[in-house]
Amino acid sequence: MQTVAELTRFTPRALYYADADALEYVRIDEPVVYRRIDGLLTLILGIDERKPVGFKIKGFRNIYLRKLKPSLRDDNDHFLRMVTVFEKIMSEIGDGIFSDSSRREAYKAATNIAMEDQVIVSDLPNAA
Amino acid sequence: MVSVRPRLKLIEGGGKKSSEWLSPPSTVLGKSPFDNAAIMAYRVAPGDLRKHIATGRHQPILDLWWHVYGETPPVPGAERYSSMFADTEQGLHSAHACFRGIMRPVAEDDRGLDYAAFVTKPKVGFRYRPSMSCVIEPYDIPEDLLFLIYAHLDFPEGRAYQSKTGNRPVTNGVVTHWQLVECDPAEPLLPMDYEARFRRRYW
């Protein structure tokens, strides 16, 4: 019988959660706090120091199908760099992101995590 | 025509029963969004749960047991926590506020309008900390945090009876995700930015 200790060892991965329609990446398997930044981005923070340890992109299926999938070179491309995802999202938001310093800093923090951890998105929503 | 003989494939562990904590109940009881004195049953979305299990992330599963079902995670050695925290209130049934609409598209729901968000105020939680006696341990939840449980409603307008049979449906929605959030400094029992976050308050 599988016990808690025998669960697969945790490895941070960007995963698409279809029920919540959100792409989530978190560095730690610990209690975390979700801080809403806007309708697209939620920063995931450590519960004690409240420093960013991950991010959540909400409504990711829509973004993927509308903005990201068409730019894939062919149907055999099954992964995306997370940094590229953030670039597309920020170009979509446009100047709005630069007029609000806390929002700008939040996107910067999430992009930094994606860069530092070289996050790859291979778990993509289905088109159907 | 080339005939292909099917090959037998051994699936390692295919017949093994999962332990109880990895097979949570498929439904949970909670308050109705339309009447906080009424109890409704909700299904628990299995897909994302399976993904947490596959990637070895313990925390969302521990949170599901404690903060959604309101039960101590059923792992060996954790039985003592049930009596230790017998007086604490947690779980979907203990929600003190409920909002409608999550102000973002969610899959087929363009406006997130059919979602309800339930707010609870737990005092403790559990985290994965293997030791000789147990693999989980309780921790105090900071005073400024609340717990949110999101459910996609089958009958968002409150349609309580099935049209064909006239019977009440067995379940009324599906719990999709759950998380700790910061509270609003001015109203500590409501989530931060609740006015921007949700369309309206049910109760």
Interface residues (C-beta under 8 A of the other chain):
Chain A: M1 Q2 T3 V4 A5 L7 T8 R9 F10 T11 R13 L15 Y17 A18 D19 A20 D21 A22 V26 D29 E30 P31 V32 V33 Y34 R35 R36 G39 L40 I47 D48 K58 G59 R61 N62
Chain B: K16 K17 S18 S19 W21 L22 A45 G47 D48 K51 I53 A54 T55 G56 R57 H58 Q59 D63 P73 V75 P76 M103 R104 P105 V106 A107 G125 R127 Y128 P130 V135 I136 Y139 I141 P142 L145 Y150 V174 T176 H177 Q179 L180 V181 E182 M192 D193 A196 R197
